Amino acid sequence: MDKTLSTLLDSPTSFDAPAYQARLGVEPPQDCSLGTLAQLLLAHMRSIPFENLDVLLGRPPRLDLPSLQDKLVTRRRGGYCFEHSALLGAALRYYGFAVRDHLARVIVERPREQAGRTHHFLVVSLTSGPVIVDAGFGGLAPQVPVPLVDGARVRGGGVTHHLRREGRWWTLSAQAPDLAGERPMWTTALEECCPPDFEMGNHFTATHPSSPFRRRLSMRALIDGGRVSVLNREVTLRQGRVVQRWTLRHRAALQALLRRQFGIDLPEVQQLVVPDIPGWE
């Protein structure tokens, strides 16, 4: 088997639990309850940021478990949805959770009929029922599990998420103080997926010229009392009710921000190419 296709088929024993727990600052889970799942999800999101720097540096992410652990755990980097969900899914399986991997169509900027299946999320089966776990949707990613129930609403980190079902389609939306009303995020028919489906979605997202991740800088880190988000040169820092916004003047400012808020030391960003930022093309 091609190494890059092995992540979702890896034995749980290949997962480096001590290193992952050290990265998150947590003890080994004692059960597979909703409370434990919620704690792991939040610890994962607080410890491992969302970022697409490797895509912009021309280094498409690899989804095999050793590569994921090296990048997100050992080298303390972040990643985007395919990386977050693959690593978190491996962790949850290791701890005994029943996990299914799914793909969704992102509908933030286009209708469902024009959107490919380019978002990776998880469905975890609990005794109380299945829940959605989605650590990799950037600044709007739900920080708590979302019950797979029509009409379900959850709130975490100042954002409310709403799940609705219309026929075979499940749609997750978000509502936040800086959004005008409720914003649809993604939609899915919960089709069964195989490892090559995720590799194809990851390849398109990381390499196709029309992919937003090939054109813009998108990052998010959870911090005490809030989060810091970056879209191209615009930075938003939220802590409680205090909101600060500023513009990155140059790549050196981005490198400093990465060190200070994301815990990432990446000198290569001095040569970062971002087509949607004038002067950084």
C-alpha positions as CSV (number, residue, x, y, z in Angstrom):
1,M,0.0,0.0,0.0
2,D,1.2,3.5,-0.8
3,K,2.3,5.1,2.5
4,T,0.2,8.2,1.9
5,L,-3.0,6.1,1.8
6,S,-2.4,4.3,5.1
7,T,-3.6,6.8,7.7
8,L,-7.2,5.7,8.1
9,L,-6.2,2.0,8.0
10,D,-3.3,2.3,10.5
11,S,-3.4,0.1,13.6
12,P,-4.1,2.1,16.7
13,T,-0.8,0.7,18.1
14,S,1.1,2.9,15.6
15,F,-0.1,6.0,17.4
16,D,2.4,7.7,19.7
17,A,0.0,8.4,22.6
18,P,2.7,9.7,25.1
19,A,3.9,12.3,22.6
20,Y,0.4,13.4,21.7
21,Q,-0.6,13.7,25.4
22,A,2.5,15.7,26.1
23,R,1.7,18.0,23.2
24,L,-1.9,18.5,24.5
25,G,-0.9,18.6,28.2
26,V,-3.4,15.9,29.2
27,E,-3.4,12.6,31.0
28,P,-4.5,9.4,29.3
29,P,-8.3,9.3,29.1
30,Q,-10.1,7.0,31.5
31,D,-13.3,6.4,29.5
32,C,-15.1,7.1,26.2
33,S,-17.7,9.4,27.5
34,L,-19.0,12.7,26.0
35,G,-17.2,14.6,28.7
36,T,-13.9,13.0,27.9
37,L,-14.4,13.5,24.2
38,A,-15.1,17.2,24.8
39,Q,-12.0,17.6,26.9
40,L,-9.8,16.0,24.2
41,L,-11.3,18.0,21.4
42,L,-10.7,21.3,23.2
43,A,-7.2,20.4,24.3
44,H,-6.4,19.4,20.7
45,M,-7.6,22.7,19.4
46,R,-5.9,24.8,22.0
47,S,-2.6,23.0,21.5
48,I,-2.5,22.5,17.7
49,P,-3.3,25.6,15.6
50,F,-5.0,25.8,12.3
51,E,-2.7,27.0,9.5
52,N,-2.0,26.5,5.8
53,L,1.6,27.6,5.6
54,D,2.9,24.4,4.1
55,V,0.4,24.7,1.2
56,L,1.5,28.2,0.5
57,L,5.2,27.1,0.7
58,G,4.5,24.5,-2.0
59,R,4.7,21.5,0.4
60,P,1.4,19.5,0.2
61,P,0.6,17.9,3.5
62,R,1.1,14.1,3.9
63,L,-1.7,12.2,5.7
64,D,0.2,9.1,6.8
65,L,0.3,8.9,10.6
66,P,4.1,9.1,11.0
67,S,4.2,12.3,8.9
68,L,1.2,13.8,10.9
69,Q,2.8,13.0,14.2
70,D,6.2,14.4,13.1
71,K,4.7,17.7,11.9
72,L,1.8,18.4,14.4
73,V,3.3,16.8,17.5
74,T,7.1,16.6,17.3
75,R,7.7,19.8,15.3
76,R,4.7,21.5,17.0
77,R,3.2,22.9,13.8
78,G,-0.4,23.3,12.9
79,G,-2.4,22.1,9.9
80,Y,-5.7,22.2,8.1
81,C,-8.8,20.0,8.2
82,F,-7.3,16.9,6.6
83,E,-4.4,16.9,9.0
84,H,-6.4,17.8,12.2
85,S,-9.1,15.2,11.6
86,A,-6.7,12.4,10.6
87,L,-4.5,12.9,13.7
88,L,-7.4,13.4,16.1
89,G,-9.2,10.4,14.6
90,A,-6.1,8.3,15.2
91,A,-6.0,9.5,18.8
92,L,-9.6,8.8,19.5
93,R,-9.4,5.3,18.0
94,Y,-6.4,4.6,20.1
95,Y,-8.3,5.6,23.2
96,G,-11.2,3.3,22.3
97,F,-13.7,5.6,20.6
98,A,-15.7,4.5,17.6
99,V,-14.9,6.9,14.8
100,R,-16.0,7.4,11.2
101,D,-14.3,9.7,8.8
102,H,-16.5,11.8,6.5
103,L,-16.1,14.5,3.8
104,A,-18.2,17.6,3.4
105,R,-18.8,20.3,0.8
106,V,-17.7,23.8,2.0
107,I,-20.5,26.2,1.2
108,V,-19.2,29.4,2.8
109,E,-18.6,31.0,-0.6
110,R,-20.5,28.9,-3.1
111,P,-23.6,26.7,-3.3
112,R,-23.5,23.0,-2.7
113,E,-23.8,22.1,-6.4
114,Q,-20.5,24.0,-7.1
115,A,-18.5,22.7,-4.1
116,G,-16.3,19.6,-4.0
117,R,-15.9,17.3,-1.0
118,T,-12.9,19.1,0.4
119,H,-13.5,19.2,4.1
120,H,-12.7,16.3,6.5
121,F,-14.6,15.8,9.8
122,L,-15.3,13.0,12.2
123,V,-18.5,11.3,13.5
124,V,-17.9,9.7,16.9
125,S,-20.5,7.1,18.2
126,L,-21.2,7.4,22.0
127,T,-23.7,5.6,24.2
128,S,-25.8,8.8,24.1
129,G,-25.7,8.9,20.3
130,P,-23.4,10.1,17.5
131,V,-21.7,13.5,17.6
132,I,-19.7,15.5,15.0
133,V,-16.1,16.4,15.9
134,D,-14.6,19.0,13.6
135,A,-11.3,20.5,14.8
136,G,-10.2,21.7,11.4
137,F,-12.6,24.3,10.1
138,G,-10.4,27.3,10.9
139,G,-11.8,30.1,13.0
140,L,-15.3,28.8,12.9
141,A,-14.5,25.2,14.0
142,P,-16.8,24.1,16.8
143,Q,-14.9,23.8,20.1
144,V,-17.4,21.2,21.4
145,P,-18.9,18.1,19.9
146,V,-22.1,18.6,17.9
147,P,-24.9,16.0,18.4
148,L,-25.8,14.5,15.1
149,V,-29.5,15.5,15.6
150,D,-31.6,17.7,13.3
151,G,-31.9,21.1,15.0
152,A,-29.0,20.6,17.4
153,R,-27.4,23.8,18.8
154,V,-24.2,24.0,20.8
155,R,-22.1,26.9,22.0
156,G,-18.4,27.1,22.7
157,G,-15.7,29.8,22.5
158,G,-18.3,32.5,21.8
159,V,-19.7,30.8,18.7
160,T,-23.0,29.0,18.3
161,H,-23.3,26.1,15.9
162,H,-26.5,24.8,14.4
163,L,-27.0,21.5,12.6
164,R,-30.0,21.1,10.3
165,R,-31.1,18.2,8.1
166,E,-32.9,18.6,4.8
167,G,-33.5,15.3,3.1
168,R,-30.2,13.4,3.0
169,W,-28.2,16.6,3.5
170,W,-26.8,17.7,6.9
171,T,-25.7,21.3,7.1
172,L,-23.6,22.9,9.9
173,S,-23.9,26.7,10.4
174,A,-22.2,29.1,12.7
175,Q,-23.3,32.3,14.4
176,A,-20.7,34.7,16.0
177,P,-20.6,38.4,17.0
178,D,-18.7,39.3,13.9
179,L,-21.0,37.5,11.5
180,A,-24.1,38.9,9.9
181,G,-26.6,36.3,11.0
182,E,-26.0,32.6,10.7
183,R,-23.4,31.5,8.2
184,P,-23.6,28.0,6.6
185,M,-20.2,26.3,6.8
186,W,-20.5,22.9,5.2
187,T,-23.0,20.3,4.1
188,T,-22.7,16.5,3.8
189,A,-24.8,13.4,2.9
190,L,-22.6,11.3,5.3
191,E,-21.6,9.0,2.4
192,E,-19.2,6.2,3.2
193,C,-15.6,7.3,2.4
194,C,-12.4,5.4,1.7
195,P,-8.8,6.5,2.2
196,P,-8.3,7.5,-1.5
197,D,-11.3,9.9,-1.1
198,F,-9.4,11.9,1.5
199,E,-6.1,11.8,-0.5
200,M,-7.9,13.2,-3.5
201,G,-9.6,16.0,-1.4
202,N,-6.3,16.8,0.2
203,H,-4.5,16.9,-3.1
204,F,-7.0,19.2,-4.7
205,T,-7.1,21.5,-1.6
206,A,-3.3,21.7,-1.4
207,T,-2.4,22.0,-5.1
208,H,-5.2,23.2,-7.4
209,P,-4.9,26.9,-8.4
210,S,-8.6,27.5,-7.6
211,S,-8.3,26.2,-4.0
212,P,-8.6,29.1,-1.5
213,F,-5.8,27.5,0.5
214,R,-3.5,28.0,-2.5
215,R,-4.4,31.7,-2.7
216,R,-4.8,33.1,0.8
217,L,-3.3,32.8,4.3
218,S,-5.7,31.4,6.8
219,M,-4.7,30.7,10.5
220,R,-6.3,30.4,13.9
221,A,-5.0,29.7,17.4
222,L,-7.0,29.4,20.6
223,I,-5.5,31.4,23.4
224,D,-6.5,32.1,27.1
225,G,-10.0,33.6,26.9
226,G,-10.2,33.8,23.2
227,R,-8.5,33.3,19.9
228,V,-6.3,35.0,17.3
229,S,-7.3,34.7,13.6
230,V,-5.4,35.6,10.5
231,L,-6.8,36.1,7.0
232,N,-4.1,37.2,4.6
233,R,-2.6,40.3,6.3
234,E,-5.6,41.0,8.6
235,V,-5.2,39.8,12.3
236,T,-8.0,39.7,14.8
237,L,-7.3,39.0,18.5
238,R,-10.3,38.3,20.8
239,Q,-10.0,38.0,24.5
240,G,-13.3,38.1,26.3
241,R,-15.1,41.2,25.1
242,V,-11.9,42.9,24.0
243,V,-11.2,42.8,20.2
244,Q,-8.0,44.1,18.6
245,R,-7.4,44.2,14.9
246,W,-4.3,45.1,12.9
247,T,-2.6,44.6,9.6
248,L,0.6,42.7,9.0
249,R,3.0,45.1,7.3
250,H,5.4,42.5,5.9
251,R,6.4,38.9,6.2
252,A,8.7,39.6,9.1
253,A,5.7,40.7,11.1
254,L,4.0,37.4,10.2
255,Q,7.1,35.5,11.4
256,A,7.0,37.4,14.7
257,L,3.3,36.8,15.1
258,L,3.8,33.0,14.5
259,R,6.4,32.9,17.2
260,R,4.3,34.9,19.7
261,Q,0.8,33.6,19.3
262,F,1.1,30.3,17.5
263,G,4.3,28.9,19.0
264,I,5.7,28.3,15.5
265,D,9.2,29.2,14.5
266,L,9.3,29.1,10.7
267,P,11.9,31.3,9.0
268,E,10.7,30.1,5.5
269,V,7.7,32.5,5.8
270,Q,10.1,35.3,4.8
271,Q,9.7,33.9,1.3
272,L,6.0,33.0,1.6
273,V,4.0,33.4,-1.6
274,V,0.3,34.4,-1.2
275,P,-1.4,35.3,-4.5
276,D,-4.2,37.3,-2.8
277,I,-1.8,39.6,-0.9
278,P,-0.5,42.4,-3.1
279,G,3.3,42.4,-2.9
280,W,3.4,38.8,-1.6
281,E,2.5,37.1,-5.0
